[in-house]
Amino acid sequence: MFDRHEGGERVILVALDFGDPDFAESQAELRLLAGGAGLDILGEVQGKRSRPDAALFVGSGKADEIAALVAAAEADVVIFNHELSPAQERNLERRLHCRVIDRVSLILDIFASRAISAEGKLQVELAQLQHLSTRLVRGWTHLERQRGGVGMRGPGEKQLETDRRLIGVRVKALRERLARLGKQRRTQRRSRARQHVLSVALVGYTNAGKSTLFNALTRAGAYAADQLFATLDTTTRKMYLPQQGDWSGGEVVLSDTVGFITRLPHELVAAFRATLEATTEADLLMHVIDAASSGRERQIEAVEKVLHEIGADAVPQLRIYNKLDLTDVAPGVGRDEYGKLQSVYVSAKTGAGLELLRDALSEFLAAQASPERTGVADIPTSQFSEHTA
């Protein structure tokens, strides 16, 4: 019934509907995450509950259904589209007789496989260790016993406690190294500020097309792919903008940052805080939105939530509705009733609207340079639907 595939582990996906309006979109996102991690999806199990079961997250009957599917498919892993407690993971593994991970662990695994720079790898390792520290009891019953044997006799400390202590030491060392790298980055930004170089940061939901837009504007050749979390390391390049108004034009610094996602693991937000400082200290945020996505409003909310969490919600923002090549919308610029810029509609893939975007960025920076002008207005989430009407 189930053919074996070469490559990734064989997985079963599980998602429960607790009445959330974005249940179908979240489940589709889990498939993309699993596919992006190189896993072979053998089947999916769904169900409805009013609230999670304290012991198994799913009910006993649903756990038996999952166990039967795991046995029939000879699956290696079951992935839940939710955040499981350490006890729930442990209970499920005993019940299903296979490894069980949650959405957080899957995202952390993807980040670990995609990190390229030394700093990115340090940030991912920190997030993984923080997540692992609460899950050291996963099936490791031998760790609950006292250490013993030749060369293993100690002052009575349990192996589990030793592991936790060693993880704590490693976490401290990682934080210190990341702090030093962050200090170097802040020094570089201060140097640019003294030279009056303006900075613009690209933010947005994962796979919204930030890296494609970044390459189109800077010809940087940064890695871009149609997958979630294609970019983890912040890339910075210079971009030239034309003169407009009181602003003489010239070079600005453009930064491409990691994409956000609903229920982004707190450990990742904390670990990547140093990298995301590029957003908090930018003169302008270009919020890139997938115009072709039916879930764009939910994605906008997810991005705004993370921006608030890292303290970047006060930075002026211009919304860029991307992927117009997948819609019937024409390139254009959205303004409020006072004529202030709100949004730009482009296709980074085809280049449609990019000149409008460059002009819009120049207009914004000119407004920043003029004391009687206030720049970009707040943008209503209904802007895209208004533009397409």
Helices and strands as residue ranges (DSSP letters): E 10-17, H 23-36, E 40-48, H 60-73, E 77-80, H 86-96, E 99-102, H 103-114, H 118-132, G 141-144, H 159-194, E 198-204, H 210-218, E 235-241, E 250-256, H 266-271, H 277-280, E 284-290, H 296-309, E 317-322, G 324-326, E 332-335, E 341-345, H 354-369, H 383-388
